[in-house]
Amino acid sequence: MHRSRVIVAAAVAVAVVVVVAGTVWFLRRGEDPADTAERYLAAWTSGDLAAMKALTDRPPPDFEQRLTRMRDDLAATGQRYTLASMRDADGEAKGSYTAELTLARTRPFRYDGAMTLVERDGEWRVRWSPSLLHPELKEGQRLRTARDWPDRAAVLAADGSVLSASPSGSARQLAGQLGTADAKAAKELGPPYREGDAVGTDGLHRQYERRLAGTPALAVQIVDAKDNEVKALERFGGSDGEPLQTTIDPDVQSAAGEALAGAKKPASMVALRASTGEILAVANKPGGYNRALMGQYPPGSTFKVVTAAALVAGGVGVNTGVGCPATTTIGGRSFRNYEDEEFGRIPFREAFAHSCNTTFARLAVDRLGEKRLTEVAGQFGFNVPIIAGLPAVRAAFPQTKDDTALAAASFGQGQVLTSPLNMASVAAAAADGTWHSPRIVDAALAPKALDANGRKPVPPKKLEPAVEKALQVLMPAVVSEGTASDVRFPSGTAGKTGTAEFGSGEEPPTHAWFIGYRKDIAFAVIVEDGGTGAEAAAPIAAKFLRAL
């Protein structure tokens, strides 16, 4: 096509005369039809519907709604419209364009479209017609994608059984429920999801929605006003969902559930494989709120495992003599042992076994300091994100403002908060000599954990050999001769009781804790407002271990 331009100057305006194949077009702003077409297609690409409408000749009142619905009905996540050619045809301009759309995130859909431009009041405009949107589209018709979802894959236990069909309500809670996506959920998930689709509403079904749901088959269709298919323009195959195998061991899960059955108050239990961090069981009584993963509690004396590790690393041996008075005063505050027990000067092993608060408060201030205790707490998973595969709270060891606060934190009071999952991982570290971030799915599927500054993956944390050796002396002593010695544990059990104060008052209520391990299984039990760890939590742990 040959074009020539003659510029005519006037006093107040500039016009352009464009001669194409013998036809003279008088234009404003120096635009020819190709300029207008390119602006139109650029606006369409960017979603600037107002600009498109301004360049359209006699657009329908619902112009913008039609374009918006077209994109939504196609589930288009990307679009690009480019001018292919332009020619003169009896005083009009005929153009062709290429449409390249991405449907439902991954499906490429391409077609060639046509457009007619007319001169109106000295400016070129794109003539409206439904065929402008697609060459086969007529009035009363629209484009859409029809979807055919595959059968949803299952969430599995470690043995391949379907977790949603487990006799354990807590296991079914982990798997999660299916429901119907509302408009908000569909928007958050994005294409190909639409309101009304079946989706996971909680648990692993929600966390791994796309993996389990698979990819629906798509058909790009022209439909009439009643949504009846007029023509299928293109079809895309779907893909089945992939099952999600968890680390839950049905036998261990059953034992945990049975152990909690007799609890009179809300209680939770988590069991891990100590050598890997794999979550073997999660039990909550009653069901509903998953306090095992999301509950935040002061750990009480179970945190003495962490403080003992720091002290051993600093030179305190299991036989080092330490004081265990009934009370000790630090920073003007008096700290006391349970029922004001006093043991005098005893080996550190006995102070741990009898859970001497005064010993740990004094040694934390005199020999550790906040920086060192915080550092060691991090080696046991405090202040570190975990990669469980499900939402789980982070164990928190906040900065302590003074020696009084540090003394309280040393035996799991003050501002220290944790969950049964976190404390099971502490017990697992003591058993194996390495802290592993607990997980319920294969590590390759779990979100990558970052350190506290969000800079790098959090690797397993190896304990110092002396610390590992000492904890494997200290924790068995709790069961053999310490606070849990009256509980009927199987031989080879090691652990730590915890009686964690919460609330206020002269004698505040307490949560009951017991954490421990036997062979390669580590665990944590909490009974909310349960009293002492030895009386309420340790018997549950013993019942659990006897059932394995």
Steps between C-alpha positions, in 0.01 A plus 500: 500500500645835392440799728597868465433786743450872429516734799277810473569787742216716629487784750377297792510135402700236321329242278641195326387384159562128448457360149454122490418330171345819366290573811567818693467489881513825700619418850559679828815454708677334209330157555432254222284186546798289601583746780145475635496122467828467684379727781181298522680168520751635753212615720336158466825329595541712813134476597434872456135462405425870531765578236359225276149639533621850410645360177188297412238627257156479658586251776210323674405628847642185660827512305729482803290230664523286186877525490533429871271199480688366200826502692339351812305234310814395318695495830767697317807569711690668219412662170678664210342650189723611212424659164574268207395706196301803384348576158258741335156376396259749342574789736529279806805330643507126549743359750594163639648424839647206687363408844724304734336409831612292796206315648490370856870586553647248255285444189599701189203600280567683173269628228501753219245780520373772268411865552348777289593864553286791386569874487265695725530878541854495371619217729530129448290270717466124527154389393317299764380150424500180711730357232756758607562282806517176302428456127235230561315684775148632432268723700363317804799269514815503709826312554564287808699204621320192626692295755497134591679436830665159548433290807671652800804318639509384862705597803668181619649370821854362494366149426298620200160496670272798441540745785151643454359154572705450817310397816690782672315831497831681549645327192196599297546855625856499368377384160241779497155542356367574153252779442379742237710799399332833560587804290783600733659154502471470120669837458783406737559170322475661157430325167391239425298522824154653502240559764321174578796270434582226750811601696682409818381728778755408765782263588718337238222509242519878514880523533557279195185592304657520154699179538198302616244654264703456184439704185161505332453432130397820320286561194490848345142545382263740334175484697161663457304708748383182677855366532441234238810412299492632144850391409814372669800698378776308677545231766775449756557182696510493879719317749411295804578618849796348681443322832671652801667249726548615856725368775205411727534144631151354560618283790672789676202725425265244654717471811506878543124528463436221751744656746304826496161331523482528878614862526251709697618831356615613154817314412734447207781270401758492222734211423803524269763272358797646684758421231315683221241737649218313325167555675358159588192608692302812588213467745266760645222458751249643435527539123446822310787726592837345423675607818776245438637711213348842559465524879741732681585420859777570750709180501571508872773269617514306173711796383765389752615258231616804302650680799677183611651464153635856521644438847666173399650669194633765740675248721241373747522120525226261599680446831594862564378609843230770489277660757125432516358722774126533548513860380746741341473873438607653168450865417270543797269213404480177694503174303396174662480130435177307475354468850813676629709184469861537615779258412808690611816445298455214257639378166363684198345170389277496809413868469372426148320181608321682785440809281660758730382842380740677733799315355420590143405860576826564682726321250335670201580843643842418648642276225304548177352842435230582253712486185627150562164356605333655195766349277452150641121535487541561127682166472182335629270679256403811696464820294540285187235431233405137462411314181227274630302507173205647690469837673668477841600766751862584558646440845590837650781586739472882511766740617504527878519848647691418819635222721160441656346435160794279400461295818130442427573411136762243606226267621245581231304783656489872426447567131616162368230337284491175311273226367485123549654460153791723594562321827484158334782621276700603810462146637595360160819706497593363842436145376685523169760766572371709209207738475293443187220730397189287548310414182191311392590462131816428308751779549500567125130590518511713813561875470867589539578626850708812541704614794374777728624763252340328201833447329571132456352153554498378860703178508484233770686620810752257650539517877846499651605144589528587870150648498351197327670267746390704803134525395492124454600474866285781636167412336494131598562610860166688499322168441717276716533717810360846437163668463356225278633201694155400628365461145509155339714563194645225278868447552726725296276805532656842551315824554431823682195617689371853480255695713449832323327786676263721305261771605547685828435476870682369805473143371447533122360203304746280315523306176635148537783390266705192438752468217729207435619220280538125482719352231435702182161641604488841667183664626340784691178502700313799642185511710357850518442617858589144596704562814842339520680325219568194713135456595318589175732480199754229586236222544367581150851471358552168679172362367603607150837325519352181644262480203776504239 
